[in-house]
Amino acid sequence: MSGSVDLQEARNIVIIGGGIIGCTTAYYLTRHPYFSSQTSITVIEASEYGPAQGASGKAGGLVARWAYPKELVDVSFDEHVKLAAEHNGGDRWGWRYVDCGRWEGRGQNLLNRKDSGSGVGEGGKKKSLEKTLGLDEKKKSRKKTGLPDDLMWVEEELTDSYTPMAGDKETAQVHPYLFTTSMWDLASAKGAVLLKGKVTSIQKTDGRVTGVDYVEGGTHEAMRLSATHVVLAAGAWSSSLLPSLPITGTRAHSVTIRPKPTVDISPYVLFTEISLPLSASQRRTVDPEIYARPDGEVYACGPGDDSPLPATVDGVIVDESACNSVYMHASSISQALRQGTVEKRQACFLPSVSVGGGPIIGDARHIAKGLVIATGHTCWGISNAPGTARVLCEIIMDGTARSVNLRKMQPSIFV
Ligand SMILES: Cc1cc2nc3c(=O)[nH]c(=O)nc-3n(C[C@H](O)[C@H](O)[C@H](O)COP(=O)(O)OP(=O)(O)OC[C@H]3O[C@@H](n4cnc5c(N)ncnc54)[C@H](O)[C@@H]3O)c2cc1C
């Protein structure tokens, strides 16, 4: 696809996966100057409930200039700002700037339970979500406890230290489910089509993609859909369609909490390190991420684990006790959360790159002409979706990646 491209050619684009990467790509394609009645865009999603049922609907939603990789972040953050301005993202998907900090202190032992759990799902081994790897250490400044005056939903007497993690307007947030479904709604309003079904293979002839085979949701009938371009954006499931892709899934549990309506939940995202008493002599350190959201909801997620990936997103097992632990850990530092109600208990799979690095983004013509890959966004897929989508759109519509230097993300490095 690089170099020469026939601008008038009919493009029959099939996107595998209705997560944030697939839906945002569909959106950018419908906004491209060459998008016309000659362009067809189909998103195939395996969940019977439609888009955003995986990590893209269950993530925290942090959008950061200090995320990684930098080449992608630099484009993605500004694209998020533009999208929010153009489509009233504040109201539509909870876009806003937030303060973000590292909170360290002691938690209260809730309900006098001896073991508050680790937040890891049953049978799984703990894995880090690695979100703070992108931080510039120089930006940290340690005051006395440093707890901001308006962060009143966390208890001051339990706080040892609060350290701001980034400067002004360097961190923002979206509600990831609302962002993803809004991208989809906007793409669909311009003619993109959603097909519920599970892709079973990518078809190619003479070194070029020709379409995909899939099992239709509901009827379970085997079907074939032709394509000039196939975008593989199946998150943690991507390697089930291309086994040489080094993608694995890391499961993580999360909860959403509705605090008492009288409590003002100021806009902070906290990366915590909480020392919890288990007995007179024993303590456990837990580190939930806690996100205030504009509608007053609070989201908290625990660590990852190595539970095996189910056949589809609808088969993800939610371990209730892991969710209860995440809630107990988060609410151990906040009376507002202790008095609140847990609304959602959920789990999802983050797409990780098993050989390190990533995401994997770009033209995969070395496998088949017309194949484009976008997966392995690890803990930054919400933040990096717009840059990813924009550059995929350039590859498909213009024949070359222009806005992001994909050198380190090229599929040919990984596959
Ligand atoms: C607990 C947690 C918190 C996170 N917090 C943040 C955050 O604050 N900020 C941030 O930037 N990122 C965050 N992330 C990471 C982010 O959620 C992911 O990187 C991102 O959602 C990946 O998007 P995706 O579209 O690649 O994958 P997914 O959301 O998994 O979507 C892939 C879709 O493909 C579909 N699919 C799979 N196989 C097939 C098939 N064969 N046929 C058809 N459809 C198929 C799936 O059903 C799924 O809907 C977090 C992740 C976790 C787990």
The ligand as a Gaussian input file, in Angstrom:
#p B3LYP/6-31G(d) Opt

LIG

0 1
 C       -7.991000      -2.400000      33.936000
 C       -7.538000      -1.640000      32.721000
 C       -7.426000      -0.260000      32.784000
 C       -6.986000       0.442000      31.663000
 N       -6.900000       1.793000      31.732000
 C       -6.488000       2.494000      30.649000
 C       -6.383000       3.912000      30.719000
 O       -6.703000       4.532000      31.738000
 N       -5.924000       4.568000      29.614000
 C       -5.544000       3.917000      28.485000
 O       -5.093000       4.568000      27.544000
 N       -5.676000       2.578000      28.376000
 C       -6.124000       1.848000      29.443000
 N       -6.213000       0.490000      29.367000
 C       -5.815000      -0.180000      28.112000
 C       -6.909000      -0.149000      27.079000
 O       -8.127000      -0.527000      27.672000
 C       -6.572000      -1.084000      25.914000
 O       -5.266000      -0.849000      25.435000
 C       -7.542000      -0.866000      24.755000
 O       -8.861000      -0.917000      25.208000
 C       -7.316000      -1.893000      23.659000
 O       -8.277000      -1.666000      22.666000
 P       -8.493000      -2.683000      21.472000
 O       -9.535000      -2.112000      20.613000
 O       -7.168000      -3.032000      20.897000
 O       -8.958000      -4.033000      22.195000
 P      -10.369000      -4.476000      22.808000
 O      -11.027000      -3.412000      23.560000
 O      -10.117000      -5.761000      23.511000
 O      -11.238000      -4.739000      21.522000
 C      -10.973000      -5.814000      20.670000
 C      -12.314000      -6.285000      20.142000
 O      -12.081000      -7.266000      19.157000
 C      -13.100000      -8.231000      19.243000
 N      -12.625000      -9.460000      18.647000
 C      -11.618000     -10.257000      19.069000
 N      -11.464000     -11.307000      18.243000
 C      -12.396000     -11.179000      17.280000
 C      -12.745000     -11.963000      16.150000
 N      -12.081000     -13.078000      15.853000
 N      -13.776000     -11.550000      15.377000
 C      -14.448000     -10.409000      15.667000
 N      -14.162000      -9.635000      16.736000
 C      -13.143000     -10.010000      17.531000
 C      -13.319000      -8.363000      20.749000
 O      -14.578000      -8.926000      21.008000
 C      -13.165000      -6.929000      21.224000
 O      -14.400000      -6.251000      21.278000
 C       -6.665000      -0.240000      30.468000
 C       -6.811000      -1.625000      30.398000
 C       -7.232000      -2.325000      31.519000
 C       -7.382000      -3.805000      31.425000

